[in-house]
C-alpha cells in the first residue's frame, strides 16, 4: 500500500504512485521519497513528462468478445487526463512504471505511429477493417496539442481511404474537423465522445484533467453540425456515484445530436481496485463503503471481473437496474437514430495504387 497522507491531490486522479507489481525494490525507494516530501512539506503532485518510445508495431488486434472494435491503436501510453478508474493503468506496469501517478504524469510517446500505420495499411495481406484510435489511452490527451501525432495518423487514414473510429473525452478533436469532414465524405470515420457525469464537482475529482461535460456536449453538437456521426459513451457507470445520471446523460447527448449511446459498468481489475478505493477514501469517505459494495454486487462479490460476457455490463440487481435505466433512455431519446456503418470498400484500390480509377 502506498498511501499519501493529507488532503486529496489536486489535478490528479490517483492519490499515490502505487507499487509496480514487477518491481518491489523500486517501490521501496519511491515510498521513502514520498514520505520525505510529506515531511518537508513539498508538493506531491508531479509534473507531467513525456518520453519517446519506438515500438515495432502500432495496430493491435482486439481479442475480447465484449468490445465492439476489431483493431485499435494508441499513439500514447499513459494518459494525463488522470481518470482514476481507467483500465489502462495496469498496462503502465509492463513499461516498468506504476499504475498510479506514474500513469498520468509519465507519458510514453509513439512518434513513429503514423509511419508504422502507413506500413501496416500497405501490407498486401491486409483487408480493411475499422481501426479505433484510443482503444487504451486517449489519442487527444493534452500532449496531442503540441505533438500532433493523432492528426498525422488521420492523414494516413485519409490517404489510404481506410475506416477509423475515434474515442475521446477531449474537445481537441475539433481541431481536426477538416480531416474528419474529408474522411466522412467517404464514410470513413465515426467519433465516440465519453460522457461520465454532468456533475462538475464529481467530474473534477473523477477525471481531473478532462474537458467539462458541457464542453463535451458542445463538441458532440459541433461534430454533428459538420456531419460527423457521433456516439456517446456513458462510461464507466459507477453504482452510487453516477448511475442515477443515466437518463440525464442520455437526454443531454441526444439533445446535442448524438446518434446513439452505449455504456459500461465499472470494473476495477489489477491495481485499479486499490487505487480507486484509496481515491474514494480521500475524496468522499462517507460514501466509500456503499460505492464499493454496489460495485461488488455487479461482479459476483468482487471489485475485479475478467469474465467474458458479464464483465462489461455486470450482473445482479444493481447491474439490472442500470440496464433498465439505459433501456428506457434509449427508447425515449434515441428512437429512430442509428450510427452508420463505416466504409471498408475503398481501401483496396488506394492501397494498390488504382485510386486514379475513382
C-alpha positions as CSV (number, residue, x, y, z in Angstrom):
1,X,0.0,0.0,0.0
2,X,1.4,3.4,-0.9
3,X,-0.9,5.9,0.9
4,X,-0.2,9.6,0.6
5,X,-1.2,11.4,3.8
6,X,-3.3,14.6,3.9
7,X,-5.8,16.1,1.5
8,X,-6.5,14.7,-2.0
9,X,-4.0,15.7,-4.7
10,X,-5.5,18.5,-6.8
11,X,-5.4,17.9,-10.6
12,X,-4.6,14.2,-10.2
13,X,-6.9,11.2,-10.2
14,X,-4.6,8.7,-8.5
15,X,-3.6,9.6,-4.9
16,X,-0.3,7.6,-4.9
17,X,2.3,6.2,-7.2
18,X,1.3,2.7,-6.3
19,X,3.7,-0.3,-6.4
20,X,4.7,-1.7,-9.7
21,X,4.0,-5.4,-9.1
22,X,7.1,-6.3,-11.1
23,X,9.5,-4.2,-9.1
24,X,9.2,-4.3,-5.3
25,X,12.6,-2.7,-4.7
26,X,11.8,0.4,-6.8
27,X,8.5,0.7,-4.8
28,X,10.5,0.9,-1.5
29,X,12.7,3.8,-2.9
30,X,9.6,5.7,-4.1
31,X,8.0,5.3,-0.7
32,X,11.0,6.8,1.0
33,X,10.9,9.7,-1.4
34,X,7.2,10.4,-0.9
35,X,7.5,10.2,2.8
36,X,10.4,12.7,2.7
37,X,8.3,15.1,0.5
38,X,5.4,14.9,3.0
39,X,7.7,15.6,6.0
40,X,9.4,18.6,4.2
41,X,6.0,20.0,3.1
42,X,6.9,19.7,-0.6
43,X,4.3,19.3,-3.4
44,X,3.5,15.7,-4.0
45,X,1.7,16.1,-7.4
46,X,4.4,15.5,-10.0
47,X,5.0,17.5,-13.2
48,X,4.0,15.7,-16.4
49,X,6.9,14.5,-18.5
50,X,7.0,12.5,-21.8
51,X,9.5,10.1,-23.2
52,X,9.7,8.8,-26.8
53,X,9.5,5.1,-27.4
54,X,9.9,3.2,-30.6
55,X,7.5,0.2,-30.9
56,X,7.8,-2.1,-33.9
57,X,4.0,-2.2,-34.5
58,X,1.1,0.1,-33.8
59,X,-2.1,-1.7,-34.7
60,X,-3.4,-4.2,-32.2
61,X,-6.0,-6.9,-32.8
62,X,-8.6,-6.8,-30.0
63,X,-9.3,-10.3,-28.8
64,X,-12.1,-9.5,-26.3
65,X,-15.6,-10.6,-27.5
66,X,-17.0,-7.9,-25.2
67,X,-15.5,-5.0,-27.1
68,X,-17.0,-3.8,-30.4
69,X,-13.7,-3.0,-32.1
70,X,-11.7,-5.4,-34.2
71,X,-8.5,-3.4,-34.1
72,X,-7.1,-0.5,-32.1
73,X,-4.0,1.8,-32.0
74,X,-2.7,4.2,-29.3
75,X,-0.3,7.0,-30.1
76,X,0.4,7.5,-26.4
77,X,1.0,5.1,-23.5
78,X,-0.3,6.6,-20.2
79,X,-2.8,9.5,-20.1
80,X,-2.6,12.9,-18.4
81,X,-6.4,13.0,-18.1
82,X,-5.9,11.1,-14.8
83,X,-9.3,9.3,-14.8
84,X,-9.0,7.3,-11.5
85,X,-11.0,4.3,-12.8
86,X,-9.1,3.9,-16.1
87,X,-8.5,0.2,-17.0
88,X,-5.4,1.2,-19.0
89,X,-3.5,2.0,-15.8
90,X,-2.4,-1.6,-15.5
91,X,-0.6,-1.6,-18.8
92,X,1.9,1.0,-17.5
93,X,3.4,-1.7,-15.3
94,X,4.7,-3.5,-18.3
95,X,6.9,-0.5,-19.1
96,X,8.5,-0.6,-15.6
97,X,6.3,2.3,-14.3
98,X,3.5,2.4,-11.8
99,X,-0.3,2.4,-12.5
100,X,-0.9,5.4,-10.1
101,X,0.6,8.8,-10.5
102,X,3.2,7.4,-13.0
103,X,0.4,6.6,-15.4
104,X,-0.9,10.2,-15.6
105,X,2.4,12.0,-15.2
106,X,5.0,9.9,-17.2
107,X,3.6,9.7,-20.7
108,X,5.3,7.5,-23.3
109,X,5.0,8.9,-26.9
110,X,5.0,6.9,-30.1
111,X,6.2,9.5,-32.6
112,X,6.6,6.9,-35.3
113,X,2.9,5.9,-35.1
114,X,2.0,7.5,-38.5
115,X,4.9,5.7,-40.3
116,X,4.0,2.4,-38.6
117,X,0.4,2.8,-39.5
118,X,1.1,3.5,-43.2
119,X,3.4,0.4,-43.4
120,X,0.6,-1.6,-41.9
121,X,-2.1,-0.3,-44.2
122,X,0.1,-1.1,-47.2
123,X,0.5,-4.8,-46.4
124,X,-0.7,-6.9,-49.3
125,X,-2.4,-9.3,-46.9
126,X,-4.4,-6.5,-45.0
127,X,-8.1,-6.3,-45.7
128,X,-9.8,-3.1,-44.5
129,X,-11.5,-3.3,-41.1
130,X,-12.2,-0.3,-38.8
131,X,-9.2,0.6,-36.6
132,X,-10.0,2.6,-33.4
133,X,-7.8,5.3,-32.1
134,X,-7.8,5.3,-28.3
135,X,-8.6,1.7,-27.5
136,X,-6.4,2.1,-24.5
137,X,-5.5,5.7,-23.8
138,X,-7.0,8.9,-25.2
139,X,-5.4,10.0,-28.5
140,X,-6.5,13.6,-27.8
141,X,-4.9,14.0,-24.4
142,X,-3.1,17.3,-23.7
143,X,0.2,16.4,-25.3
144,X,-1.5,15.9,-28.7
145,X,-2.0,19.7,-28.9
146,X,1.8,20.0,-29.3
147,X,2.9,16.8,-30.8
148,X,0.0,16.3,-33.4
149,X,0.6,12.5,-33.8
150,X,-3.1,11.7,-33.9
151,X,-3.6,14.3,-36.7
152,X,-0.8,12.7,-38.7
153,X,-2.4,9.3,-38.3
154,X,-5.7,10.7,-39.5
155,X,-3.9,12.0,-42.6
156,X,-2.7,8.4,-43.2
157,X,-6.2,7.0,-42.9
158,X,-7.4,9.6,-45.4
159,X,-4.6,8.9,-47.8
160,X,-5.4,5.2,-48.0
161,X,-9.2,5.7,-47.6
162,X,-9.3,3.5,-44.6
163,X,-12.1,3.4,-41.9
164,X,-11.2,4.8,-38.5
165,X,-13.0,5.2,-35.2
166,X,-12.1,7.7,-32.5
167,X,-12.8,7.5,-28.8
168,X,-12.1,10.7,-26.8
169,X,-13.2,12.9,-23.9
170,X,-11.3,15.9,-25.1
171,X,-12.7,18.8,-27.2
172,X,-9.3,18.9,-29.0
173,X,-10.8,16.6,-31.6
174,X,-12.4,19.7,-33.1
175,X,-9.0,20.9,-34.2
176,X,-9.0,18.2,-36.8
177,X,-12.5,18.9,-38.1
178,X,-11.1,19.5,-41.6
179,X,-9.7,15.9,-41.8
180,X,-12.8,14.4,-40.2
181,X,-15.0,16.0,-42.8
182,X,-12.9,14.7,-45.6
183,X,-12.9,11.2,-44.1
184,X,-16.7,11.4,-43.6
185,X,-17.2,12.4,-47.2
186,X,-16.1,8.8,-48.0
187,X,-17.9,7.2,-45.0
188,X,-14.7,6.5,-43.2
189,X,-15.0,8.0,-39.7
190,X,-17.1,7.8,-36.5
191,X,-16.4,9.6,-33.3
192,X,-17.3,8.3,-29.8
193,X,-17.4,11.0,-27.1
194,X,-17.1,9.8,-23.5
195,X,-19.6,11.3,-21.0
196,X,-19.3,10.2,-17.4
197,X,-21.2,12.8,-15.3
198,X,-23.0,16.2,-15.6
199,X,-21.9,17.0,-12.1
200,X,-18.8,19.2,-12.5
201,X,-17.7,18.7,-8.9
202,X,-17.6,15.0,-9.4
203,X,-16.0,15.3,-12.8
204,X,-13.1,17.3,-11.5
205,X,-12.5,14.7,-8.8
206,X,-13.1,11.6,-11.0
207,X,-11.5,12.9,-14.3
208,X,-9.4,15.9,-13.2
209,X,-7.7,16.9,-16.5
210,X,-10.5,16.3,-18.9
211,X,-12.9,18.6,-20.7
212,X,-16.0,19.6,-18.8
213,X,-19.3,17.8,-19.5
214,X,-20.7,21.0,-21.2
215,X,-17.6,21.2,-23.4
216,X,-18.0,17.6,-24.4
217,X,-21.7,18.2,-25.2
218,X,-20.7,21.2,-27.3
219,X,-18.2,19.0,-29.1
220,X,-20.9,16.5,-30.0
221,X,-23.0,19.3,-31.3
222,X,-20.2,20.8,-33.4
223,X,-19.2,17.4,-34.8
224,X,-22.8,16.6,-35.8
225,X,-23.2,20.1,-37.2
226,X,-20.3,19.3,-39.5
227,X,-21.9,16.0,-40.5
228,X,-19.7,13.7,-38.5
229,X,-21.6,10.8,-36.9
230,X,-21.2,10.7,-33.1
231,X,-21.9,8.1,-30.5
232,X,-22.0,9.0,-26.8
233,X,-20.2,6.6,-24.4
234,X,-21.7,6.7,-20.9
235,X,-18.7,5.1,-19.4
236,X,-18.0,3.9,-16.9
237,X,-21.2,3.8,-14.9
238,X,-20.2,3.6,-11.3
239,X,-23.0,2.5,-8.9
240,X,-23.6,5.0,-6.2
241,X,-21.7,7.7,-8.0
242,X,-23.1,8.4,-11.5
243,X,-25.6,5.6,-12.1
244,X,-28.6,7.7,-11.3
245,X,-27.4,10.2,-14.1
246,X,-28.0,7.7,-17.0
247,X,-31.3,9.3,-18.1
248,X,-30.0,12.8,-17.8
249,X,-26.7,11.9,-19.6
250,X,-28.6,10.2,-22.4
251,X,-31.1,13.1,-22.8
252,X,-28.2,15.7,-22.9
253,X,-26.4,13.6,-25.5
254,X,-29.5,13.2,-27.7
255,X,-30.3,16.9,-27.4
256,X,-26.9,17.8,-28.7
257,X,-27.3,15.4,-31.7
258,X,-25.7,12.1,-30.7
259,X,-27.0,9.2,-32.9
260,X,-26.6,6.5,-30.3
261,X,-25.1,5.8,-26.8
262,X,-23.5,2.9,-25.1
263,X,-22.5,2.2,-21.5
264,X,-20.2,0.0,-19.4
265,X,-20.3,-0.8,-15.7
266,X,-17.0,0.0,-13.9
267,X,-14.7,-2.9,-13.1
268,X,-11.6,-2.5,-11.1
269,X,-9.0,-5.1,-12.3
270,X,-5.4,-5.3,-11.2
271,X,-4.0,-2.4,-9.3
272,X,-7.0,-0.2,-10.1
273,X,-9.1,-1.7,-7.2
274,X,-6.7,-0.4,-4.6
275,X,-6.2,2.9,-6.4
276,X,-9.9,3.5,-6.7
277,X,-10.6,2.6,-3.0
278,X,-7.8,4.9,-1.9
279,X,-9.3,7.7,-4.1
280,X,-12.8,7.1,-2.6
281,X,-11.4,7.3,0.9
282,X,-9.5,10.5,0.2
283,X,-12.3,12.3,-1.7
284,X,-15.6,11.0,-0.2
285,X,-15.0,8.8,2.8
286,X,-18.7,8.8,3.9
287,X,-19.7,7.1,0.6
288,X,-16.7,4.8,0.1
289,X,-18.1,1.5,1.5
290,X,-21.5,1.9,-0.2
291,X,-20.0,2.5,-3.6
292,X,-17.5,-0.4,-3.3
293,X,-20.3,-2.7,-2.1
294,X,-22.5,-1.8,-5.1
295,X,-19.6,-2.4,-7.5
296,X,-19.0,-5.8,-5.9
297,X,-22.7,-6.7,-6.3
298,X,-22.3,-6.2,-10.1
299,X,-19.3,-8.5,-10.3
300,X,-20.0,-11.6,-8.3
301,X,-18.9,-10.1,-5.0
302,X,-15.5,-8.9,-6.4
303,X,-14.2,-5.5,-7.5
304,X,-12.3,-7.3,-10.2
305,X,-14.0,-9.1,-13.0
306,X,-12.4,-10.7,-16.1
307,X,-15.3,-12.9,-17.2
308,X,-16.3,-12.5,-20.8
309,X,-19.9,-11.8,-21.3
310,X,-20.5,-10.2,-17.8
311,X,-17.5,-8.0,-17.0
312,X,-18.6,-5.1,-19.2
313,X,-22.3,-4.8,-18.1
314,X,-22.2,-6.7,-14.8
315,X,-24.9,-8.9,-13.3
316,X,-27.3,-9.0,-10.4
317,X,-29.9,-6.5,-9.2
318,X,-27.7,-3.4,-9.3
319,X,-26.5,-4.1,-12.8
320,X,-30.1,-4.9,-13.9
321,X,-31.3,-1.6,-12.6
322,X,-28.6,0.1,-14.6
323,X,-29.6,-1.9,-17.7
324,X,-33.2,-0.9,-17.3
325,X,-32.3,2.8,-17.0
326,X,-30.3,2.6,-20.2
327,X,-33.1,0.7,-22.0
328,X,-35.7,3.3,-21.1
329,X,-33.4,6.2,-22.0
330,X,-32.6,4.6,-25.4
331,X,-36.3,4.2,-26.2
332,X,-37.2,7.7,-25.0
333,X,-34.3,9.7,-26.5
334,X,-32.8,7.7,-29.4
335,X,-35.8,6.2,-31.2
336,X,-35.1,6.1,-34.9
337,X,-31.4,7.1,-34.6
338,X,-28.5,4.8,-35.6
339,X,-24.8,5.1,-36.3
340,X,-23.9,4.4,-39.9
341,X,-21.5,1.5,-40.8
342,X,-18.0,2.6,-41.9
343,X,-17.0,2.1,-45.5
344,X,-14.4,-0.7,-45.9
345,X,-14.7,-0.9,-49.7
346,X,-12.3,1.9,-50.8
347,X,-9.0,0.9,-49.2
348,X,-8.0,-2.0,-51.5
349,X,-7.9,0.3,-54.6
350,X,-6.0,3.1,-52.8
351,X,-3.5,0.6,-51.3
352,X,-2.8,-0.9,-54.7
353,X,-2.5,2.5,-56.5
354,X,-5.6,2.1,-58.5
355,X,-7.2,5.1,-56.9
356,X,-6.9,7.1,-60.2
357,X,-9.8,5.0,-61.5
358,X,-12.0,6.8,-59.0
